[in-house]
Amino acid sequence: MDVLRDAHAAEAAGRDVVHLEVGQPATPAPRAARQALAAALESGQPMGYTPALGIPSLRARIARHYRESYGVDLDPGRVIVTAGSSAGFILSFIAFLEAGDRVQIADPGYPSYRNTLGALDLKPVRIETGPETRFQPTPELLDAAGPAEGLLVASPANPTGTMLDRAALTALSDHCEKSGKLLISDEIYHGLSYGERAVSALEVTDEVVVVNSLSKYYSMTGWRIGWMVVPERFVRTIENLMANLFICAPHASQVAAEAAFDAREELDGHVGVYARNRALLLDALPRMGITEIAPCDGAFYVYCGIGHLTDDSLGWCKWLLDEHGVAATPGLDFDPVRGNRTMRLCFAGATAEIEDAIRRLERALGQGG
């Protein structure tokens, strides 16, 4: 977000900037979602409080989504509509963990995991991953890190884009069951994959808290609408917390969200653009000498090593913005130990912008950085 702030300041000063920093689609919410909300507003429907767990028809539509997309027969009563995935994580951490509990998370990983856990007096435990495990945790790595009360996994992951297949998810689920850990599965990038589809943890176990969102695949970041799926015995606990902490998810966003689930053709068209952008970057970066690249199976990021260029990714990305108008995210956000030698590029924008960014990067690296 600091990079975004600096990029906007540069644009306000009249400079031209290409944005590869923030993980959000450049496209608007699906047409069907916008039309559904417009119709509701035109009808005079009051956008007041909804039930804390969400509008029943939306919860039912989310449950149907699991049947259609994963073959999972899900009781709508286990679905909780949240104010974005961020609320889902907060609810999970408060409901199922106690102050001082240890939660294992992969590094590189989404920085808000660490920050939110710390704010709630929980202890994030770094699981240092690398290409040998496709930047994902394994039972062996978890055992080596010592005891913990929770494990948070992400597939596709931010910033690497790597995914856990069914066997890997099953192994992690079995590990959590044997060791008594809470398993939380971050699935907010589902729908964004470039080969095999992402596997939901609900396909391998019911003993999991799944957190998802309409931000990424559905292009609804600012609408702050997401959901979680929990074992039935936990629903009442989450309902009470939701009512006290958030009251409910935004009513208007819930109306739009229900319609968004029927916009697959439009949304898959966006994924086609991301796939082209991904291919352009994966072709161009090695030609520039950037060859250490995480296998981005999903999401819309390329996470790459720039250790041959710098050991100060923060300063290098600032130079890239100041001198070449390319906004990229330094790896320190995602890995506080090794991130000084990495950066993340988001390819969720227009293809023309990606092509422009590649030209600018080529010029930048041609100057030797």
C-alpha positions as CSV (number, residue, x, y, z in Angstrom):
1,M,0.0,0.0,0.0
2,D,3.0,2.3,0.5
3,V,4.0,1.7,-3.0
4,L,0.5,2.5,-4.2
5,R,0.6,5.7,-2.2
6,D,3.9,6.7,-3.8
7,A,2.6,5.7,-7.3
8,H,-0.5,7.9,-6.9
9,A,1.7,10.8,-5.7
10,A,3.8,10.4,-8.8
11,E,0.7,10.4,-11.0
12,A,-0.7,13.5,-9.2
13,A,2.6,15.2,-10.1
14,G,2.0,14.4,-13.8
15,R,4.1,11.2,-14.2
16,D,3.0,8.1,-16.1
17,V,3.0,5.0,-13.9
18,V,2.2,1.3,-14.8
19,H,0.7,-0.5,-11.8
20,L,1.9,-3.9,-10.9
21,E,1.8,-3.4,-7.1
22,V,-1.7,-3.9,-5.7
23,G,-3.4,-7.3,-5.9
24,Q,-6.7,-6.4,-7.4
25,P,-8.4,-6.7,-10.8
26,A,-8.7,-3.7,-13.0
27,T,-12.2,-4.8,-14.0
28,P,-15.5,-3.7,-12.4
29,A,-17.9,-6.0,-10.6
30,P,-19.8,-8.3,-12.9
31,R,-22.5,-6.7,-14.9
32,A,-25.1,-9.0,-13.4
33,A,-24.1,-7.9,-9.9
34,R,-24.3,-4.2,-10.7
35,Q,-27.7,-4.7,-12.4
36,A,-29.1,-6.6,-9.4
37,L,-28.0,-3.9,-7.0
38,A,-29.4,-1.1,-9.3
39,A,-32.7,-2.9,-9.5
40,A,-32.9,-3.3,-5.7
41,L,-32.1,0.4,-5.1
42,E,-34.6,1.5,-7.8
43,S,-37.3,-0.6,-6.1
44,G,-36.7,1.3,-2.8
45,Q,-35.5,-1.8,-1.0
46,P,-34.0,-0.6,2.3
47,M,-30.4,-1.5,2.7
48,G,-30.5,-2.1,6.4
49,Y,-29.2,-4.8,8.7
50,T,-29.4,-8.4,7.5
51,P,-29.1,-11.5,9.7
52,A,-25.6,-11.7,11.2
53,L,-24.9,-14.9,9.2
54,G,-26.0,-13.2,5.9
55,I,-29.0,-13.2,3.6
56,P,-30.4,-16.7,3.5
57,S,-30.6,-16.8,-0.3
58,L,-27.0,-15.8,-0.6
59,R,-25.9,-18.5,1.8
60,A,-27.8,-21.0,-0.2
61,R,-26.2,-19.7,-3.4
62,I,-22.8,-20.1,-1.9
63,A,-23.6,-23.7,-0.9
64,R,-24.7,-24.4,-4.4
65,H,-21.5,-23.0,-5.7
66,Y,-19.6,-25.7,-3.8
67,R,-21.8,-28.4,-5.4
68,E,-21.3,-26.9,-8.9
69,S,-17.6,-26.2,-8.7
70,Y,-16.2,-28.9,-6.4
71,G,-18.9,-31.6,-6.1
72,V,-19.3,-30.9,-2.4
73,D,-22.8,-31.2,-0.9
74,L,-22.7,-28.3,1.6
75,D,-25.3,-27.4,4.1
76,P,-26.1,-23.7,3.7
77,G,-26.3,-23.5,7.5
78,R,-22.5,-23.8,7.6
79,V,-22.0,-20.7,5.5
80,I,-21.3,-17.3,7.1
81,V,-21.3,-14.2,4.9
82,T,-18.5,-11.8,6.1
83,A,-17.3,-8.3,5.5
84,G,-14.6,-9.5,3.1
85,S,-12.1,-12.3,3.8
86,S,-10.4,-10.0,6.4
87,A,-13.4,-10.4,8.7
88,G,-13.3,-14.1,8.1
89,F,-9.8,-14.3,9.4
90,I,-10.5,-12.1,12.4
91,L,-13.6,-14.2,13.3
92,S,-11.6,-17.4,12.9
93,F,-8.7,-16.3,15.1
94,I,-10.9,-15.0,17.9
95,A,-13.4,-17.9,17.9
96,F,-11.0,-20.8,17.8
97,L,-7.8,-19.7,19.3
98,E,-6.6,-18.4,22.7
99,A,-4.2,-15.6,23.4
100,G,-0.6,-16.9,23.1
101,D,-1.5,-19.7,20.8
102,R,0.9,-20.4,18.0
103,V,-0.3,-20.4,14.3
104,Q,1.9,-21.7,11.6
105,I,2.0,-19.8,8.3
106,A,4.2,-20.2,5.2
107,D,6.8,-17.6,4.3
108,P,6.6,-16.0,1.8
109,G,3.0,-15.3,2.6
110,Y,0.3,-12.7,2.9
111,P,1.6,-10.1,5.5
112,S,-1.8,-9.4,7.1
113,Y,-1.8,-12.9,8.5
114,R,1.2,-12.0,10.7
115,N,-0.1,-8.6,11.5
116,T,-3.6,-9.7,12.4
117,L,-2.4,-12.6,14.5
118,G,0.0,-10.3,16.4
119,A,-2.7,-7.7,17.0
120,L,-4.9,-10.4,18.6
121,D,-2.0,-11.6,20.9
122,L,-1.5,-14.8,18.9
123,K,2.0,-15.9,17.8
124,P,2.7,-16.4,14.1
125,V,5.2,-19.1,13.4
126,R,7.1,-18.7,10.2
127,I,7.4,-21.9,8.1
128,E,10.2,-21.0,5.7
129,T,9.4,-22.6,2.3
130,G,11.2,-22.7,-1.0
131,P,11.1,-24.1,-4.5
132,E,11.7,-27.7,-3.2
133,T,8.2,-27.7,-1.7
134,R,6.7,-25.3,-4.3
135,F,6.6,-22.6,-1.6
136,Q,4.0,-24.5,0.4
137,P,4.2,-26.1,3.9
138,T,4.5,-29.8,4.4
139,P,3.9,-32.0,7.4
140,E,7.7,-32.4,7.8
141,L,8.3,-28.6,7.9
142,L,5.4,-28.2,10.4
143,D,6.9,-30.9,12.7
144,A,10.3,-29.3,12.5
145,A,8.8,-26.0,13.6
146,G,7.5,-27.4,16.8
147,P,4.0,-27.6,18.4
148,A,1.3,-25.2,17.4
149,E,-2.5,-24.7,17.8
150,G,-3.2,-23.7,14.3
151,L,-2.1,-23.9,10.7
152,L,-3.2,-21.4,8.0
153,V,-2.7,-22.4,4.4
154,A,-3.4,-20.5,1.2
155,S,-3.9,-22.1,-2.3
156,P,-3.5,-20.4,-4.7
157,A,-1.1,-18.5,-2.5
158,N,-0.2,-14.8,-2.3
159,P,2.5,-13.8,-3.4
160,T,3.7,-17.0,-5.1
161,G,0.5,-18.2,-6.8
162,T,1.4,-21.9,-6.0
163,M,-1.3,-24.4,-5.2
164,L,-1.8,-27.4,-3.0
165,D,-3.1,-30.5,-4.9
166,R,-5.5,-33.0,-3.3
167,A,-2.7,-35.2,-2.0
168,A,-0.9,-32.3,-0.4
169,L,-4.1,-30.9,1.2
170,T,-5.0,-34.3,2.5
171,A,-1.5,-34.7,4.1
172,L,-1.9,-31.3,5.8
173,S,-5.4,-32.1,7.0
174,D,-4.3,-35.5,8.4
175,H,-1.4,-33.8,10.1
176,C,-3.7,-31.2,11.8
177,E,-6.2,-33.9,12.9
178,K,-3.4,-36.0,14.5
179,S,-1.8,-33.0,16.2
180,G,-5.0,-31.3,17.3
181,K,-4.4,-28.2,15.2
182,L,-7.0,-25.9,13.8
183,L,-6.8,-25.9,10.0
184,I,-7.7,-22.6,8.2
185,S,-7.8,-22.6,4.4
186,D,-7.5,-19.3,2.6
187,E,-9.2,-19.9,-0.8
188,I,-9.8,-16.3,-2.0
189,Y,-7.9,-16.9,-5.3
190,H,-10.0,-19.8,-6.3
191,G,-11.3,-19.4,-9.9
192,L,-7.9,-18.0,-10.9
193,S,-5.8,-20.9,-12.1
194,Y,-3.9,-21.7,-15.3
195,G,-4.1,-25.4,-15.7
196,E,-5.6,-27.7,-13.0
197,R,-8.3,-26.1,-10.9
198,A,-7.7,-25.3,-7.3
199,V,-8.8,-28.0,-4.8
200,S,-11.0,-26.8,-1.8
201,A,-10.1,-28.1,1.6
202,L,-13.7,-29.1,1.9
203,E,-13.1,-31.8,-0.7
204,V,-10.8,-33.6,1.7
205,T,-12.2,-32.8,5.2
206,D,-15.1,-31.2,7.1
207,E,-12.8,-30.3,10.0
208,V,-11.6,-27.1,8.5
209,V,-12.4,-23.4,8.5
210,V,-12.5,-22.1,4.9
211,V,-12.3,-18.4,4.1
212,N,-13.1,-17.1,0.7
213,S,-14.0,-13.7,-0.9
214,L,-15.6,-12.1,-3.9
215,S,-12.6,-9.8,-4.2
216,K,-10.4,-11.5,-6.7
217,Y,-12.1,-13.8,-9.2
218,Y,-15.3,-11.8,-8.9
219,S,-13.6,-8.4,-9.2
220,M,-15.3,-7.0,-6.1
221,T,-12.4,-5.9,-3.9
222,G,-14.0,-2.6,-2.6
223,W,-17.4,-4.2,-2.0
224,R,-16.0,-5.9,1.1
225,I,-17.9,-9.1,0.8
226,G,-16.7,-12.7,1.5
227,W,-17.7,-15.8,3.3
228,M,-16.5,-18.6,5.5
229,V,-17.5,-22.2,6.0
230,V,-17.1,-23.8,9.4
231,P,-18.1,-27.1,11.0
232,E,-21.7,-27.0,12.1
233,R,-20.9,-27.0,15.8
234,F,-19.1,-23.6,15.5
235,V,-21.8,-21.7,13.6
236,R,-23.5,-20.2,16.7
237,T,-20.1,-19.0,18.1
238,I,-19.3,-17.2,14.8
239,E,-22.9,-15.8,14.7
240,N,-22.5,-14.2,18.1
241,L,-19.1,-12.8,17.2
242,M,-20.3,-11.5,13.8
243,A,-23.2,-9.7,15.4
244,N,-21.0,-8.0,18.0
245,L,-18.0,-7.1,15.8
246,F,-19.5,-6.3,12.4
247,I,-23.4,-6.6,12.9
248,C,-23.5,-8.0,9.3
249,A,-21.8,-7.8,6.0
250,P,-22.9,-4.8,3.8
251,H,-26.5,-5.4,2.6
252,A,-25.9,-3.8,-0.8
253,S,-22.8,-6.0,-1.4
254,Q,-24.8,-9.1,-0.4
255,V,-27.4,-8.3,-3.1
256,A,-24.7,-7.9,-5.7
257,A,-22.8,-10.9,-4.6
258,E,-25.7,-13.3,-5.1
259,A,-25.9,-12.3,-8.7
260,A,-22.2,-12.4,-9.2
261,F,-22.2,-16.2,-8.9
262,D,-24.1,-16.4,-12.2
263,A,-21.6,-14.3,-14.1
264,R,-19.1,-17.1,-14.9
265,E,-18.8,-16.4,-18.6
266,E,-17.8,-12.8,-18.0
267,L,-15.5,-13.6,-15.2
268,D,-13.8,-16.5,-17.0
269,G,-13.1,-13.9,-19.8
270,H,-11.1,-11.9,-17.2
271,V,-9.1,-15.0,-16.4
272,G,-8.3,-15.4,-20.1
273,V,-6.7,-11.9,-20.0
274,Y,-4.7,-12.8,-16.9
275,A,-3.5,-15.9,-18.6
276,R,-2.2,-13.9,-21.5
277,N,-0.5,-11.4,-19.2
278,R,1.0,-14.2,-17.2
279,A,2.4,-15.8,-20.3
280,L,3.9,-12.5,-21.4
281,L,5.7,-12.0,-18.1
282,L,6.9,-15.6,-17.9
283,D,8.4,-15.2,-21.3
284,A,10.0,-11.8,-20.8
285,L,11.4,-12.0,-17.3
286,P,14.0,-14.8,-18.0
287,R,15.1,-12.9,-21.1
288,M,15.9,-10.0,-18.7
289,G,17.9,-12.3,-16.5
290,I,15.2,-12.8,-13.9
291,T,15.1,-16.5,-13.7
292,E,14.1,-17.3,-10.1
293,I,10.3,-17.4,-10.4
294,A,7.8,-19.2,-8.2
295,P,5.5,-21.5,-10.2
296,C,2.4,-19.3,-10.4
297,D,-0.2,-22.0,-10.8
298,G,-3.0,-19.5,-9.8
299,A,-3.8,-16.0,-8.5
300,F,-2.4,-13.2,-10.6
301,Y,1.2,-12.7,-9.4
302,V,4.7,-13.4,-10.4
303,Y,7.0,-13.7,-7.4
304,C,10.6,-13.5,-8.5
305,G,14.1,-13.4,-7.2
306,I,16.1,-10.2,-7.8
307,G,19.1,-11.1,-5.6
308,H,21.4,-10.8,-8.6
309,L,20.3,-7.1,-8.9
310,T,20.0,-6.0,-5.2
311,D,19.8,-7.0,-1.6
312,D,17.5,-4.1,-0.9
313,S,14.2,-4.8,-2.6
314,L,12.5,-1.8,-0.9
315,G,15.1,0.6,-2.3
316,W,15.2,-1.1,-5.7
317,C,11.4,-1.0,-6.1
318,K,11.5,2.7,-5.2
319,W,14.2,3.3,-7.8
320,L,12.0,1.3,-10.3
321,L,9.1,3.6,-9.6
322,D,11.0,6.9,-9.4
323,E,13.2,6.3,-12.5
324,H,11.0,4.1,-14.8
325,G,7.4,4.6,-13.6
326,V,6.9,0.9,-12.7
327,A,5.1,0.2,-9.4
328,A,6.1,-3.2,-8.0
329,T,5.9,-4.6,-4.5
330,P,9.1,-5.4,-2.7
331,G,9.3,-8.9,-1.2
332,L,9.8,-7.6,2.4
333,D,6.0,-7.5,2.7
334,F,5.8,-11.2,2.2
335,D,9.0,-12.6,3.8
336,P,10.7,-10.4,6.5
337,V,13.8,-12.6,6.4
338,R,14.5,-13.2,2.7
339,G,12.2,-10.7,1.0
340,N,15.0,-8.2,0.6
341,R,16.0,-10.1,-2.5
342,T,12.5,-10.6,-4.1
343,M,9.6,-8.7,-5.6
344,R,6.0,-9.4,-6.6
345,L,4.5,-8.3,-9.9
346,C,0.7,-8.3,-10.3
347,F,-0.6,-9.1,-13.8
348,A,-4.3,-8.4,-13.1
349,G,-4.4,-5.3,-15.3
350,A,-4.9,-4.7,-19.0
351,T,-2.6,-6.6,-21.4
352,A,-1.4,-3.2,-22.9
353,E,-0.3,-2.2,-19.4
354,I,1.7,-5.4,-19.0
355,E,3.3,-4.9,-22.3
356,D,4.2,-1.4,-21.4
357,A,5.6,-2.6,-18.0
358,I,7.8,-5.2,-19.8
359,R,9.3,-2.5,-22.1
360,R,10.1,-0.3,-19.1
361,L,11.6,-3.2,-17.2
362,E,13.8,-4.0,-20.2
363,R,15.0,-0.5,-20.2
364,A,15.6,-0.5,-16.5
365,L,17.6,-3.7,-16.5
366,G,19.5,-2.6,-19.6
367,Q,20.8,0.2,-17.5
368,G,22.0,-2.3,-14.9
369,G,19.7,-1.1,-12.2
